[in-house]
Amino acid sequence: MAAPADAVVESAIPTERLGDPSLVPDIATGTIGLGPLRPAPPGMPDPSIVPPTVAETGDPFTAVRVIDLLARVERGRPVRLADLADRLNATYLDWLFPADVVAAVVVQLQANWMADYRSSSGIVLEDGPHGPTLTIEDSSRVDPWIVRQAHREAESCRRRLAEFSRRDHPTADG
């Protein structure tokens, strides 16, 4: 049956605004960028958790940490390599420094010293009664030299990080 000509048909689509207009913003909600962030809720854990790292021979990140410690040890007296490894493990709780890796860094420094100064007196490795020891020469030439060694390793770290960053980002070619 057809509706009479003077009948009003109710539409299923409303013609007026629905809901509370104060809750609907007049701006687009899909803007680009985050904008300011609110503080983290109370009790949020620190997101800077990093996995443990095992120090490796030939790794500049390992070497820079070992050299930093060697720059601080007392000069002119033997220091056990095991004590150096223990101090590194106590300082960098998220790293593991095996004594043989510390020894590898020291051997490389010894080779660098011999190449730079044509002498073996600056970095001396010996077997002591309680294990291998390191003696660093007590002279004014050691500090500037060890700083240069640390800078060289730190630069190698920066190069590796830059390379990682370049590899990590997709390009239009890939």
C-alpha positions in Angstrom: 0.0 0.0 0.0 1.3 3.5 -0.9 1.6 6.2 1.7 -0.9 9.1 1.3 0.5 12.2 -0.5 0.3 14.4 2.6 2.1 11.8 4.8 5.6 12.6 6.2 8.1 9.9 5.7 10.6 9.5 8.6 14.2 9.2 7.3 16.6 6.7 8.9 19.4 9.3 8.5 19.2 12.0 11.1 19.2 15.6 9.9 20.5 17.2 13.1 23.7 16.8 15.1 23.8 13.8 17.4 25.6 13.5 20.7 27.3 16.2 22.7 28.9 18.8 20.2 31.5 19.8 22.8 33.1 16.3 22.6 33.6 16.4 18.8 36.5 18.6 17.8 36.2 20.8 14.8 39.8 20.0 13.6 41.1 17.0 11.7 42.2 14.3 14.0 44.8 12.8 11.6 47.5 15.5 11.9 51.2 14.7 11.2 53.6 14.4 14.1 53.0 13.5 17.7 53.1 16.8 19.4 53.9 17.0 23.1 53.8 13.8 25.2 52.2 13.5 28.5 54.3 12.2 31.5 54.5 8.5 31.9 52.0 7.0 34.4 53.4 6.4 37.9 55.2 3.1 38.2 56.3 2.8 34.6 59.6 0.9 34.4 62.7 2.4 32.7 62.5 1.5 29.0 66.3 1.7 28.7 66.8 -1.9 29.6 69.6 -3.4 27.5 70.5 -7.0 27.0 73.8 -8.2 28.5 76.8 -7.9 26.2 79.7 -10.3 26.1 82.9 -8.5 25.4 84.6 -9.8 22.2 88.1 -9.7 21.0 88.6 -7.1 18.2 85.4 -5.2 19.2 86.1 -1.4 19.6 83.2 -1.1 22.1 85.1 -3.6 24.3 88.5 -2.0 23.7 87.3 1.5 24.6 86.1 0.3 28.0 89.3 -1.7 28.7 91.5 1.3 27.6 89.5 3.6 29.8 90.3 1.4 32.8 93.9 1.1 31.8 94.2 4.8 31.6 93.3 4.9 35.3 95.4 2.1 36.8 98.5 2.9 38.8 101.7 3.2 36.7 104.9 1.3 37.2 103.5 -1.7 39.2 102.1 -5.0 38.0 98.3 -5.4 38.0 96.7 -8.8 37.5 94.6 -9.2 34.3 92.0 -11.0 36.4 91.7 -7.9 38.6 91.2 -5.7 35.5 88.5 -8.1 34.3 86.8 -8.1 37.7 86.8 -4.3 37.9 85.3 -4.1 34.4 82.6 -6.6 35.3 81.8 -4.7 38.4 81.7 -1.3 36.6 79.7 -2.4 33.5 77.0 -4.7 35.0 75.4 -5.3 31.7 78.6 -6.6 30.1 80.8 -9.7 30.7 84.5 -9.2 30.3 86.3 -12.5 30.2 90.0 -12.2 31.2 91.2 -13.5 27.8 89.4 -10.7 26.0 91.0 -8.1 28.4 94.3 -9.8 27.6 93.7 -9.4 23.9 93.1 -5.7 24.2 96.3 -5.4 26.3 98.3 -7.4 23.7 97.0 -5.1 20.9 98.0 -2.1 23.0 101.4 -3.6 23.6 101.8 -4.1 19.8 100.7 -0.5 19.2 103.2 0.8 21.8 106.1 -1.2 20.2 105.1 0.2 16.7 105.0 3.8 18.0 108.0 3.8 20.3 110.2 0.9 19.1 110.4 -0.4 22.7 108.7 -3.0 24.8 109.0 -1.2 28.1 105.7 0.8 27.9 103.2 -2.1 28.1 104.7 -5.2 29.8 102.8 -8.5 30.1 104.3 -11.1 32.3 103.3 -14.2 34.1 103.1 -13.5 37.8 102.8 -15.8 40.8 99.0 -15.2 40.8 98.4 -15.1 37.0 99.2 -12.8 34.1 100.1 -9.2 35.0 100.3 -5.9 33.2 102.7 -3.1 34.0 102.3 0.2 32.4 105.4 2.5 32.2 105.4 5.4 34.6 106.4 8.2 32.2 104.9 11.4 30.9 104.5 9.8 27.4 101.9 7.2 28.5 98.9 9.4 29.2 98.8 11.2 25.8 99.5 7.9 24.0 96.7 6.0 25.8 94.3 8.9 25.1 95.1 8.6 21.4 94.5 4.9 21.6 91.1 5.5 23.3 90.1 8.1 20.7 91.0 5.7 17.9 88.8 3.0 19.3 86.0 5.5 20.0 86.1 6.6 16.4 85.9 3.0 15.3 82.8 2.7 17.5 81.2 5.7 15.9 81.9 4.3 12.4 80.3 1.0 13.3 77.2 2.8 14.7 77.0 5.0 11.6 77.2 1.9 9.4 74.6 0.2 11.4 72.3 3.2 11.1 72.7 3.3 7.3 72.0 -0.4 7.0 69.1 -0.2 9.4 67.1 2.3 7.3 65.3 1.0 4.2 66.0 2.9 0.9 64.0 3.4 -2.2 66.3 0.8 -3.9 65.5 -1.9 -1.4 
